[in-house]
Amino acid sequence: MTGAVSSAGAATATLTWHGSGHPATHSDCAQKSIVTYVADGVLPPDGSACPA
């Protein structure tokens, strides 16, 4: 999916979570990145990582 979005000219970033399960429900770090993107349109730095 990221390749198709990137090919269309949209900005992308990869955020890795070092834990199990879905990070949006388990990681404050991932949640903050999601909220910042939705509220301000700012992606986290590409290659960012959140601890478990």
NORURVEN-V424333 format. One record per backbone hydrogen bond with DSSP energy under -1.0 kcal/mol. NH is the residue of the N-H (numbers start at 1). CO is the residue of the C=O. Records with the same first field share a line. If there is no record, write none. Layout:
NH = CO, CO
This chain:
5 = 1
6 = 2
7 = 3
8 = 4
9 = 6
10 = 5
16 = 48
18 = 50
19 = 17
25 = 22
27 = 23
31 = 27
32 = 28
33 = 29
34 = 30
35 = 31
36 = 32
37 = 33
38 = 34
39 = 35
40 = 36
41 = 37
47 = 14
48 = 45
50 = 16
